[in-house]
Amino acid sequence: METPSTPYIWLSEQAVPLAIIVALLGLVMIVLYTSARSRRAKMNEARAGANEDTFVNSLLIYGFDPVIARTTFRYLQEKQRVSFPIEATDQLDEDLGLGVRDVEESVRDILKLTDRLYQPGLQHAPLVTVEDLARFVQASPRLSEIAA
């Protein structure tokens, strides 16, 4: 095969393969968007009766502070824009769509909201679920305890 002599000739020979690749990428993006939208709709439907109070009550039976549970729920709904009712077993990355930076931001913000000190040494395992996040916040010392 000869090498094309000008960029215009090369581009004209590659137009069809490039168009196919662009069309396939567009199709993949459309499928991903509709899948995510469908998943959100199913989660909203499946969790129709769930709200902030049911979330807090589900954690109360395990000894969680209701203020921390309520703050965690509200933060994730309002600041991280989770558009469906949250459950304690929801995974931060897969279910809520939070990245590593989002989780780190959530930890620091919730600790500030609950007047707790950030001590990364308390975290011996990655935060995977909403319950893990609330547990880490609860395990962090209060700022008033440190001043005393």
C-alpha positions in Angstrom: 0.0 0.0 0.0 1.3 3.4 -0.9 1.6 6.2 1.6 -0.8 9.0 0.8 1.0 12.1 -0.5 -1.1 14.7 1.3 -3.1 14.9 4.5 -6.3 15.5 2.5 -5.9 12.2 0.6 -5.1 10.3 3.8 -8.1 11.8 5.5 -10.4 11.0 2.6 -9.3 7.4 2.7 -9.9 7.2 6.5 -13.2 9.0 6.5 -15.4 5.9 6.5 -13.5 4.1 9.3 -13.5 7.3 11.4 -17.2 7.7 10.8 -17.8 4.1 12.0 -15.8 4.6 15.1 -17.6 7.9 16.0 -20.9 6.3 15.4 -20.0 3.3 17.6 -18.8 5.7 20.4 -22.1 7.6 20.1 -24.1 4.4 20.3 -22.2 3.3 23.4 -22.7 6.7 25.1 -26.5 6.5 24.4 -26.7 3.0 25.8 -24.8 4.0 28.9 -27.0 7.1 29.4 -30.3 5.2 29.1 -29.0 2.4 31.3 -28.1 4.8 34.1 -31.4 6.6 33.7 -33.3 3.3 33.8 -31.3 2.2 36.9 -32.1 5.5 38.7 -35.8 5.1 37.9 -35.8 1.5 39.2 -34.1 2.5 42.4 -36.6 5.3 43.0 -39.4 2.8 42.4 -38.0 0.1 44.6 -37.3 2.5 47.4 -40.6 4.4 47.3 -41.2 4.2 51.0 -37.6 5.0 52.1 -36.7 8.4 53.4 -34.4 10.1 55.9 -36.2 8.7 58.9 -36.1 5.1 57.6 -32.3 5.5 56.9 -31.7 6.8 60.5 -33.8 4.1 62.0 -32.0 1.4 60.1 -28.7 2.6 61.6 -30.1 3.2 65.1 -30.5 -0.5 65.8 -26.7 -0.9 65.4 -25.9 1.9 67.8 -25.2 4.8 65.4 -25.7 8.3 66.5 -28.9 9.6 64.9 -27.3 13.1 64.3 -24.5 11.5 62.4 -26.8 9.3 60.4 -29.1 12.2 59.6 -26.2 14.5 58.6 -24.7 11.8 56.4 -28.1 11.2 54.6 -28.7 14.9 54.1 -25.2 15.6 52.9 -25.3 12.8 50.3 -28.7 13.9 49.1 -28.0 17.6 48.9 -24.3 18.1 48.3 -23.5 14.9 46.4 -26.8 15.1 44.5 -27.9 11.5 45.0 -31.3 11.5 43.4 -32.9 8.5 45.0 -33.4 7.4 48.7 -30.2 6.2 50.2 -29.8 2.9 52.2 -27.0 2.1 54.6 -25.8 -0.8 52.4 -25.5 1.4 49.2 -22.0 1.3 47.8 -20.5 4.8 47.5 -18.9 4.2 44.1 -21.2 1.8 42.3 -24.6 2.8 43.7 -24.1 6.5 44.5 -21.6 7.2 41.7 -19.0 8.8 44.0 -15.4 8.8 43.0 -12.4 8.7 45.4 -12.3 12.5 45.6 -16.0 12.7 46.2 -15.7 10.2 49.1 -12.8 12.1 50.6 -14.7 15.4 50.3 -17.7 13.8 51.9 -15.7 12.5 54.8 -14.1 15.9 55.5 -17.4 17.9 55.1 -19.4 15.5 57.3 -16.7 15.6 60.0 -16.9 19.4 59.9 -20.7 19.4 60.1 -20.7 17.0 63.1 -17.8 18.9 64.8 -15.4 15.9 64.6 -11.7 15.8 64.0 -10.3 14.1 60.9 -7.8 11.4 61.8 -7.0 9.3 58.8 -5.3 6.7 61.0 -8.7 5.5 62.2 -9.5 4.4 58.7 -8.0 0.9 58.4 -10.1 -0.2 55.4 -11.5 1.7 52.4 -14.9 3.3 52.8 -17.2 1.1 50.6 -20.7 1.7 51.9 -22.7 4.5 53.3 -22.6 2.6 56.6 -18.8 2.6 56.5 -18.8 6.4 56.0 -21.1 6.9 59.0 -19.1 4.5 61.1 -15.8 6.4 60.3 -17.4 9.7 61.2 -18.8 8.2 64.5 -15.4 6.8 65.4 -13.7 10.2 64.9 -13.2 12.1 68.1 -15.3 15.2 68.8 -13.5 18.5 68.8 -14.8 19.3 72.3 -13.1 16.1 73.6 -9.7 17.2 72.3 -10.0 20.7 73.9 -10.8 19.3 77.3 
